[in-house]
């Protein structure tokens, strides 16, 4: 998959398809999808079982991540966190638990049904320091330098213009802030004639990059020192396993940071 600025698919068409698929995940979390969801997925990805066990079903059932963005670095009490593509709110709720009442969490999502679900879940849990906003990864509704940490899980592969999305993440992070994202990486390139297939994008295949490709996108956006965690066989046993095997797709946690301001003498 190319990391050039020209999207391989029309962004508006891709967004519409992604909204439709994740609308179903919000409204019918027990449906048949190409990926795993819910509590079993959270356990597979290594989330704290004790904490997840305290959450109501609605907080976990629409979770559809691909790895654990908290696994490479702890989030600290008092941190201000932005989640890009917050979906049903699971990772934002985990972040809210970690930052505590002195921190703040802002989840951004473009699917109305996911936003409604996450907003109601936060209300029911009494999480006054969590807010969910409608928006796009390419146009984050967050002020410059607000966030100490940006997280994302299984979302950035679904964005046609990744350069623009990573530039936005860079903008909203404070100098020295961290980007902790989980996403898929492909070991075998998707053929050029298939890269424009939107179904392969929404199946979390065609929009994936190789680990080197993610490294390039992160570097071009101005981030430093990308760390890549161990692979997770995210699609094992799921309906999407055949395509995942075909293109050697695994989930990975990634960690990088925005360099601090340089001082001059």
C-alpha positions as CSV (number, residue, x, y, z in Angstrom):
1,X,0.0,0.0,0.0
2,X,1.4,3.4,-1.0
3,X,1.9,6.1,1.6
4,X,1.7,8.9,-0.9
5,X,-0.7,11.7,-0.3
6,X,-3.1,10.8,-3.1
7,X,-5.8,8.5,-1.6
8,X,-6.3,5.1,-3.3
9,X,-10.0,5.4,-2.8
10,X,-12.4,8.4,-2.7
11,X,-12.5,9.5,1.0
12,X,-16.2,10.3,1.1
13,X,-17.2,7.0,-0.3
14,X,-14.9,5.1,2.1
15,X,-16.3,7.1,5.1
16,X,-19.9,6.2,4.0
17,X,-19.0,2.6,3.8
18,X,-17.2,2.6,7.2
19,X,-20.2,4.4,8.8
20,X,-22.6,1.8,7.6
21,X,-20.5,-1.1,8.8
22,X,-19.8,0.4,12.3
23,X,-23.4,1.5,12.6
24,X,-24.3,-2.2,12.6
25,X,-21.6,-2.9,15.2
26,X,-23.2,-0.2,17.4
27,X,-26.8,-1.3,17.0
28,X,-26.2,-5.1,16.6
29,X,-23.0,-6.0,18.5
30,X,-23.9,-9.7,18.4
31,X,-24.0,-9.7,14.6
32,X,-21.6,-11.5,12.3
33,X,-18.6,-9.4,11.4
34,X,-15.3,-10.1,9.8
35,X,-13.6,-9.2,13.1
36,X,-14.0,-10.2,16.8
37,X,-15.8,-7.9,19.2
38,X,-16.6,-7.4,22.8
39,X,-15.3,-9.0,26.0
40,X,-13.6,-12.0,24.3
41,X,-11.7,-9.6,22.1
42,X,-10.6,-7.4,25.0
43,X,-9.3,-10.5,26.7
44,X,-7.4,-11.6,23.6
45,X,-5.8,-8.2,23.4
46,X,-4.6,-8.2,27.0
47,X,-6.8,-5.6,28.7
48,X,-7.2,-5.7,32.4
49,X,-9.7,-8.5,33.0
50,X,-10.7,-7.2,36.5
51,X,-11.4,-3.7,35.2
52,X,-13.3,-4.9,32.1
53,X,-15.3,-7.2,34.3
54,X,-16.6,-4.1,36.2
55,X,-18.0,-2.5,33.0
56,X,-21.6,-3.0,31.8
57,X,-22.1,-4.9,28.6
58,X,-22.9,-1.7,26.6
59,X,-19.4,-0.3,27.4
60,X,-17.7,-3.4,25.9
61,X,-19.9,-5.1,23.4
62,X,-19.2,-2.8,20.4
63,X,-15.4,-2.8,21.0
64,X,-13.7,-3.8,17.7
65,X,-10.0,-3.0,18.2
66,X,-7.0,-4.9,16.8
67,X,-4.4,-4.6,19.6
68,X,-3.9,-2.8,22.9
69,X,-2.7,0.8,22.6
70,X,-2.0,1.0,26.4
71,X,0.4,-2.0,26.3
72,X,3.7,-0.1,25.4
73,X,3.4,2.8,27.8
74,X,1.2,3.6,30.8
75,X,-1.1,6.7,30.7
76,X,-0.7,8.8,33.8
77,X,-3.2,10.3,36.2
78,X,-4.1,13.8,35.2
79,X,-3.3,13.3,31.5
80,X,-5.5,14.8,28.8
81,X,-6.2,12.2,26.2
82,X,-7.8,12.3,22.7
83,X,-9.1,9.1,21.1
84,X,-9.3,9.1,17.3
85,X,-12.2,6.9,16.2
86,X,-13.7,6.2,19.7
87,X,-16.5,4.0,18.4
88,X,-18.6,2.6,21.3
89,X,-16.2,4.3,23.8
90,X,-14.4,1.3,25.3
91,X,-10.8,2.6,24.9
92,X,-11.9,6.1,26.1
93,X,-13.5,4.5,29.2
94,X,-10.2,2.6,29.8
95,X,-8.3,5.9,29.4
96,X,-10.7,7.6,31.8
97,X,-10.0,5.0,34.4
98,X,-6.3,5.5,34.0
99,X,-6.2,9.3,34.0
100,X,-8.6,9.6,36.9
101,X,-10.9,12.5,37.7
102,X,-8.1,15.0,37.4
103,X,-7.6,14.0,33.7
104,X,-9.7,14.5,30.7
105,X,-10.6,12.3,27.8
106,X,-12.1,13.4,24.4
107,X,-13.3,10.7,22.0
108,X,-13.8,11.6,18.4
109,X,-16.0,9.6,16.0
110,X,-18.0,10.1,12.8
111,X,-20.7,7.4,13.2
112,X,-23.8,8.8,14.9
113,X,-24.9,5.5,16.4
114,X,-21.5,5.0,18.0
115,X,-21.5,8.5,19.4
116,X,-24.9,8.1,20.9
117,X,-23.9,4.8,22.5
118,X,-20.6,6.1,24.0
119,X,-22.2,9.3,25.2
120,X,-25.0,7.4,27.0
121,X,-22.5,4.9,28.5
122,X,-20.3,7.7,29.9
123,X,-23.4,9.3,31.4
124,X,-24.6,6.0,33.0
125,X,-21.1,5.5,34.4
126,X,-20.9,9.0,35.8
127,X,-17.8,9.8,33.8
128,X,-17.9,13.6,33.9
129,X,-14.3,13.9,32.6
130,X,-15.1,12.1,29.4
131,X,-16.6,13.8,26.3
132,X,-17.4,12.4,22.9
133,X,-17.5,14.7,19.9
134,X,-18.5,14.2,16.3
135,X,-15.6,14.7,13.9
136,X,-13.2,13.2,11.4
137,X,-9.6,12.1,11.9
138,X,-8.6,14.5,9.2
139,X,-10.2,17.4,10.9
140,X,-10.1,16.8,14.7
141,X,-12.3,19.1,16.8
142,X,-9.6,19.7,19.3
143,X,-7.4,22.8,19.9
144,X,-3.7,22.9,19.1
145,X,-1.4,21.3,21.6
146,X,-4.3,20.3,24.0
147,X,-3.5,16.6,24.4
148,X,-0.8,14.8,26.4
149,X,-1.7,11.5,24.7
150,X,-3.5,10.5,21.5
151,X,-4.8,7.0,21.2
152,X,-6.5,5.1,18.4
153,X,-7.4,1.4,17.9
154,X,-8.0,-0.2,14.5
155,X,-9.1,3.1,12.9
156,X,-6.2,4.7,11.0
157,X,-6.1,1.9,8.5
158,X,-9.6,2.9,7.5
159,X,-8.6,6.5,6.6
160,X,-7.8,7.1,3.0
161,X,-5.6,10.2,3.6
162,X,-3.3,9.0,6.4
163,X,-0.9,11.8,6.0
164,X,-3.6,14.3,6.8
165,X,-4.8,12.3,9.8
166,X,-1.3,12.0,11.3
167,X,-0.7,15.7,10.7
168,X,-3.9,16.4,12.7
169,X,-2.8,14.2,15.5
170,X,0.6,16.0,15.5
171,X,-1.2,19.3,15.7
172,X,-3.4,18.4,18.8
173,X,-0.5,16.9,20.8
174,X,1.6,19.1,23.0
175,X,5.3,19.1,22.4
176,X,6.6,15.9,24.0
177,X,3.2,14.3,23.9
178,X,2.7,10.7,22.9
179,X,0.8,8.9,20.2
180,X,-0.2,5.3,21.2
181,X,-2.1,3.6,18.5
182,X,-3.0,0.0,17.6
183,X,-3.6,-1.0,14.1
184,X,-3.1,-3.7,11.5
185,X,0.1,-4.2,9.5
186,X,0.3,-6.3,6.3
187,X,3.2,-8.6,5.5
188,X,2.2,-9.1,1.9
189,X,1.3,-6.2,-0.4
190,X,-2.3,-5.8,-1.6
191,X,-2.2,-5.9,-5.4
192,X,-2.6,-2.6,-7.1
193,X,-5.9,-3.6,-8.8
194,X,-7.4,-4.5,-5.3
195,X,-6.3,-1.4,-3.4
196,X,-9.3,0.5,-4.7
197,X,-11.7,-2.1,-3.5
198,X,-13.7,-0.4,-0.6
199,X,-14.8,-3.8,0.7
200,X,-11.2,-4.7,1.3
201,X,-10.7,-1.4,3.1
202,X,-13.7,-1.9,5.4
203,X,-12.5,-5.5,6.0
204,X,-9.3,-3.9,7.5
205,X,-7.0,-5.2,4.7
206,X,-6.5,-2.7,1.8
207,X,-5.9,0.3,4.1
208,X,-3.3,-1.4,6.2
209,X,0.4,-0.6,5.8
210,X,3.5,-2.7,6.4
211,X,5.4,-1.9,9.6
212,X,7.8,0.0,7.4
213,X,4.9,1.9,5.8
214,X,3.6,3.0,9.2
215,X,7.1,4.1,10.1
216,X,7.2,6.3,7.0
217,X,3.9,7.9,7.7
218,X,4.8,8.6,11.3
219,X,8.2,10.1,10.3
220,X,6.7,12.3,7.6
221,X,4.2,13.7,10.1
222,X,7.0,14.8,12.4
223,X,7.0,12.1,15.0
224,X,10.1,10.5,16.5
225,X,11.2,7.1,17.6
226,X,8.4,4.7,16.6
227,X,8.3,1.6,18.8
228,X,6.4,-1.4,17.5
229,X,5.1,-4.0,19.9
230,X,4.6,-7.7,19.3
231,X,2.1,-8.9,16.7
232,X,-1.4,-10.1,17.7
233,X,-3.2,-12.7,15.6
234,X,-6.3,-10.5,15.7
235,X,-8.3,-12.2,13.1
236,X,-7.7,-15.8,14.2
237,X,-11.1,-17.6,14.2
238,X,-12.9,-14.6,12.8
239,X,-14.8,-14.5,9.5
240,X,-12.0,-12.3,8.1
241,X,-9.3,-14.8,8.8
242,X,-8.9,-16.0,5.2
243,X,-8.0,-12.6,3.8
244,X,-5.9,-11.9,6.9
245,X,-3.9,-15.0,6.2
246,X,-3.7,-14.1,2.5
247,X,-2.0,-10.8,3.2
248,X,-0.3,-11.7,6.5
249,X,-2.3,-9.3,8.5
250,X,-1.7,-8.9,12.3
251,X,-2.5,-6.3,14.8
252,X,0.3,-4.3,16.5
253,X,0.6,-1.6,19.2
254,X,2.7,1.4,18.1
255,X,4.2,4.1,20.3
256,X,5.8,7.4,19.2
257,X,6.0,11.0,20.4
258,X,6.0,14.5,19.2
259,X,9.5,16.0,19.8
260,X,9.7,18.8,22.4
261,X,10.4,22.3,21.3
262,X,14.1,22.7,20.4
263,X,15.9,25.4,22.4
264,X,18.4,27.7,20.9
265,X,21.5,29.1,22.5
